[in-house]
Amino acid sequence: MLPEPWFRYAGFWNRRIRHVGWRRYCPVCESHLRAFVAHRNDPEMQFDSLCPVCACKCPHRCDWLFIQDYCRRASGRLRLLHVAPEPHLGRRLAALTNVDYVCGDIVAGIGDVRLDICRLPFADASFDLICCCHVLMMLPDDAPAIAEMFRVLRPGGIAVIENPVATGVGTLEPATAEERLELFKDETILRLYGDDYRERLSAAGFVLDEVCPADGIAPAKRERMEIYSGNVILSRKPDPTR
């Protein structure tokens, strides 16, 4: 990743000082906070909350807890692909000592490379780990993207593919921008996944598992991090040799 200009670091420390407190804690930027803040699509903070310092949401905090622990337990170096990288999460992932970090976005200038997740510019079996948060829900067709992530993972590799998932319903895909704006408060979100989300991942060949990265963390500390749903869906590429 490109080095951050000095004024972004200045802004980071300004926010950290302005919001300092002991009621909340963000494990991504390691800030002690008075409070998290509401997401514009969730003003009552029922499902999500933003860190006012680094803007990471609950899924980012869960992903970071899992990936940090996963990499710490790994026996060798890991090659990690971060799709549509969130700035502060990306900096923490890039700083992991046993990780070769690659990140990219379809928008030029974001990340190391410009990439289309539906046509990834990497050879088969190039990565041990993929982090992809809140991308599939914005794609007209998510199947090619899921297939591409499966292709570039090495056998035994894991993809952390994070998207909001509702239970007890099927995937909801409003037809018009007006409907999306009314339902999701954001017309760029094309779908809300339902009970078939796991089937979509499995159809590409992934074997699914689910972990709670906050297991083992004291309840009081877990509450300070405001982790609403601590589970992370893991999509593993089968290794025929094991």
C-alpha positions in Angstrom: 0.0 0.0 0.0 1.1 3.6 -0.6 2.4 5.5 2.4 -0.2 7.7 4.1 0.3 11.4 3.8 1.1 13.2 7.1 -2.3 15.0 7.3 -4.2 11.7 7.4 -2.1 10.6 10.4 -2.8 14.0 11.9 -6.5 13.5 11.4 -6.3 10.1 12.9 -4.7 11.3 16.1 -7.1 14.3 16.3 -10.1 11.9 16.2 -8.5 9.6 18.7 -8.0 12.4 21.2 -11.4 13.9 20.5 -13.3 10.6 21.1 -11.1 9.2 23.9 -12.9 7.4 26.7 -13.1 4.0 28.4 -16.6 2.7 27.6 -15.8 1.3 24.1 -12.8 -0.1 22.4 -12.0 -0.7 18.7 -9.6 -3.6 18.2 -8.8 -2.5 14.7 -7.2 0.9 15.5 -6.8 0.1 19.2 -8.6 3.2 20.2 -10.3 3.6 23.6 -13.5 5.5 23.1 -16.4 7.2 24.8 -18.8 5.7 22.3 -19.2 4.2 18.8 -21.3 6.2 16.3 -24.3 5.3 14.2 -24.1 4.2 10.6 -26.2 6.4 8.3 -28.3 3.4 7.3 -28.7 2.3 11.0 -29.3 5.4 13.0 -30.5 3.4 16.1 -27.3 1.2 16.0 -29.3 -2.0 16.1 -27.1 -3.9 13.7 -23.9 -1.9 13.3 -21.8 0.8 14.8 -18.8 2.7 13.5 -15.6 3.5 15.2 -15.3 7.3 15.1 -11.5 7.1 14.7 -11.0 4.5 11.9 -14.6 4.1 10.6 -14.5 0.3 11.0 -17.8 -1.5 11.5 -18.7 -4.5 13.6 -17.9 -7.0 10.7 -14.5 -5.4 10.3 -13.8 -5.8 14.0 -14.8 -9.5 13.8 -12.8 -10.1 10.7 -9.7 -8.5 12.2 -10.0 -10.6 15.4 -10.2 -13.8 13.3 -7.5 -13.0 10.7 -5.1 -11.7 13.3 -5.5 -15.0 15.3 -5.4 -17.2 12.2 -2.2 -15.6 10.9 -0.6 -15.8 14.4 -1.3 -19.6 14.4 0.0 -20.2 10.8 3.3 -22.0 10.5 4.6 -20.2 7.5 4.1 -17.0 5.4 0.7 -16.4 4.0 -0.3 -14.5 0.9 -3.4 -12.4 1.6 -5.7 -10.7 -1.0 -7.8 -7.8 0.4 -10.6 -6.8 -2.1 -11.9 -3.2 -1.9 -9.7 -2.5 1.1 -10.9 -0.6 4.1 -8.1 1.8 4.8 -7.4 1.2 8.5 -8.2 -2.5 8.4 -5.8 -2.8 5.4 -3.0 -1.1 7.3 -3.4 -3.6 10.1 -3.5 -6.6 7.8 -0.4 -5.3 5.8 1.5 -5.0 9.1 1.1 -8.6 10.1 4.6 -10.0 10.2 4.0 -13.3 8.3 1.7 -11.9 5.6 2.5 -10.8 2.0 -0.4 -8.4 1.6 -2.0 -7.5 -1.8 -5.0 -5.2 -2.1 -7.0 -3.8 -4.9 -10.2 -2.2 -6.1 -12.1 -1.6 -9.3 -11.5 2.1 -8.7 -8.1 3.2 -9.8 -5.9 4.5 -7.0 -7.4 2.4 -4.2 -5.0 -0.4 -3.2 -1.9 -1.8 -4.9 -3.6 -2.9 -8.1 -6.7 -2.1 -10.1 -8.9 -5.2 -10.3 -12.3 -6.5 -11.2 -13.3 -9.1 -8.7 -15.2 -10.9 -11.5 -12.0 -11.2 -13.5 -9.1 -11.3 -11.0 -5.7 -10.6 -12.6 -4.0 -13.5 -10.7 -3.0 -17.0 -11.5 -4.8 -20.0 -10.1 -4.0 -20.9 -6.4 -2.2 -17.6 -5.8 -3.4 -16.8 -2.2 -3.8 -18.5 1.2 -6.3 -16.0 2.5 -8.9 -13.6 1.1 -10.7 -10.8 2.9 -13.7 -9.4 1.0 -16.2 -7.3 3.0 -19.5 -5.9 1.7 -18.6 -6.3 -2.0 -20.9 -9.1 -3.3 -24.0 -7.2 -2.3 -23.1 -4.5 -4.7 -22.5 -6.7 -7.8 -25.2 -7.2 -10.5 -24.1 -10.9 -10.6 -22.2 -12.3 -7.6 -21.6 -15.8 -9.0 -18.5 -14.9 -11.1 -16.9 -13.1 -8.2 -17.4 -16.1 -5.9 -16.0 -18.4 -8.6 -12.9 -16.1 -9.0 -12.1 -16.1 -5.3 -12.4 -19.9 -5.3 -10.0 -20.0 -8.3 -7.2 -17.9 -6.9 -7.3 -19.5 -3.5 -4.8 -22.3 -2.9 -6.2 -25.6 -1.7 -6.8 -25.4 2.0 -7.0 -21.6 1.7 -9.8 -19.5 3.4 -11.9 -16.7 2.1 -13.6 -14.4 4.6 -16.5 -13.1 2.5 -18.5 -10.8 4.7 -22.0 -9.5 3.8 -25.2 -8.7 5.8 -27.3 -11.9 6.0 -31.0 -12.0 7.1 -32.4 -15.2 8.6 -35.7 -16.8 7.8 -36.0 -15.2 4.3 -34.5 -15.6 0.9 -32.2 -13.1 -0.7 -34.0 -9.8 -1.5 -33.0 -8.1 -4.7 -35.1 -5.0 -5.4 -35.5 -4.2 -9.1 -35.2 -0.4 -9.0 -32.9 2.2 -7.5 -36.0 3.7 -5.8 -36.8 0.4 -4.1 -33.2 -0.1 -3.0 -33.1 3.4 -1.6 -36.3 2.8 0.4 -35.3 -0.6 1.7 -31.6 -0.2 2.2 -31.2 3.6 2.4 -28.5 3.1 -0.3 -29.3 2.6 -4.0 -25.8 1.1 -4.6 -26.7 -1.9 -2.5 -28.3 -4.4 -4.9 -29.3 -7.2 -2.5 -29.8 -8.3 1.1 -28.7 -11.9 1.4 -31.0 -14.5 3.1 -30.9 -18.1 4.0 -29.5 -19.0 0.6 -26.3 -17.1 1.1 -24.3 -20.2 2.1 -25.7 -22.1 -0.9 -24.3 -19.4 -3.2 -20.8 -19.9 -1.7 -21.1 -23.7 -1.7 -22.1 -23.7 -5.3 -18.6 -22.5 -6.3 -17.0 -25.4 -4.4 -16.4 -23.8 -1.0 -16.8 -25.8 2.2 -18.3 -23.6 4.8 -17.5 -23.3 8.5 -18.4 -20.7 11.1 -16.3 -19.3 14.0 -16.8 -16.8 16.7 -13.5 -14.9 17.0 -14.6 -13.3 20.3 -14.7 -16.7 22.0 -12.3 -16.6 24.9 -12.6 -12.8 25.2 -14.1 -11.7 28.5 -17.8 -10.7 28.2 -17.1 -7.1 29.5 -14.4 -6.6 26.8 -16.5 -8.1 24.1 -19.3 -5.7 25.1 -16.8 -2.8 24.9 -16.1 -3.8 21.3 -19.8 -3.8 20.5 -19.7 -7.1 18.6 -23.4 -7.8 17.8 -23.0 -11.1 16.0 -19.6 -12.5 16.7 -19.7 -15.2 14.0 -17.6 -15.1 10.9 -18.4 -17.4 7.9 -15.3 -19.1 6.6 -15.3 -20.3 3.0 -12.5 -22.9 2.6 -11.2 -24.3 -0.6 -10.9 -28.1 -0.2 -7.5 -29.7 -0.3 -7.7 -33.1 -2.0 -4.3 -34.1 -0.5 -5.7 -33.9 3.1 
